[in-house]
Amino acid sequence: MLRMKQIQEMYNIRVFTDEGDYFGDVEESILSQNKVHGWRVRATKSSFLSRVLGSAKGVIVPHQLVKAVGDIMIISKAAMPSYSEDEEPVEAA
């Protein structure tokens, strides 16, 4: 059965990739008229984003990359910035 959620229910839910990596927490939604265009995901201490982004606070994930929403949000692996362990973290502009 399809369950509808209100936008305010989405704030602070945890975001994971389809491979199971913890990505961050939903901070804000990006709306235009009556449609969700994207989600601002905050980098938290234990998230993949905090390791990759360094001092940046988060990223915007287009809604097309969201695969499922329930108690958590699952996004496509394509939303993850490319990163290898031997590279330095990317500094935000």
C-alpha positions in Angstrom: 0.0 0.0 0.0 1.3 3.5 -0.9 1.7 5.7 2.1 1.8 9.5 1.6 4.3 11.7 3.6 4.2 15.3 4.3 7.4 17.3 3.5 8.0 18.2 7.2 8.1 14.5 8.0 11.2 14.2 5.7 13.4 16.6 7.6 16.2 15.0 9.6 15.7 11.5 8.2 18.8 9.5 7.4 19.9 9.2 3.8 21.7 6.0 2.5 23.0 5.0 -0.9 21.6 2.0 -2.7 24.9 0.3 -1.7 24.3 0.9 2.0 26.6 3.8 2.7 25.4 6.4 5.1 25.2 9.7 3.1 23.8 12.3 5.6 20.6 13.7 6.9 17.8 15.6 5.0 18.0 19.3 5.9 15.7 20.9 3.4 13.5 20.3 0.4 13.6 22.3 -2.9 10.1 22.9 -4.2 8.8 24.6 -7.2 5.0 25.0 -7.5 3.8 21.7 -6.1 6.8 19.5 -7.1 9.9 18.4 -5.2 13.0 19.1 -7.3 15.7 18.1 -4.8 16.8 17.6 -1.3 19.6 19.4 0.6 21.5 16.7 2.5 23.6 17.8 5.5 27.0 16.1 6.0 27.1 14.7 9.6 30.2 13.5 11.5 29.9 9.8 10.6 28.7 10.3 7.0 30.5 9.6 3.8 29.9 13.3 2.8 31.9 14.7 5.8 34.9 12.6 4.7 34.7 13.8 1.0 33.6 17.4 1.4 35.9 18.5 4.2 34.5 21.8 5.4 31.4 22.0 3.2 28.1 21.5 5.0 26.3 19.3 2.5 25.1 18.7 -1.0 21.9 19.0 -3.0 20.5 15.7 -4.3 18.1 15.9 -7.3 14.8 14.2 -6.6 15.4 11.9 -9.7 18.1 10.1 -7.8 15.8 9.2 -4.9 14.9 5.5 -5.1 12.8 5.0 -2.0 11.5 6.9 1.0 10.2 5.4 4.3 11.9 5.6 7.7 15.1 6.4 5.7 15.7 7.8 2.2 17.6 5.6 -0.3 19.4 7.4 -3.1 21.3 6.3 -6.2 25.0 5.7 -5.9 25.3 8.3 -8.7 24.7 11.1 -6.2 28.0 10.3 -4.4 31.0 12.5 -5.4 33.9 10.5 -6.8 36.5 9.9 -4.2 39.3 7.5 -3.4 40.9 6.9 0.0 44.3 8.3 -1.2 42.8 11.6 -2.5 42.6 14.8 -0.4 39.0 15.9 0.5 37.5 18.4 -1.9 37.3 22.0 -0.4 34.0 23.9 -1.0 34.2 27.1 -2.9 
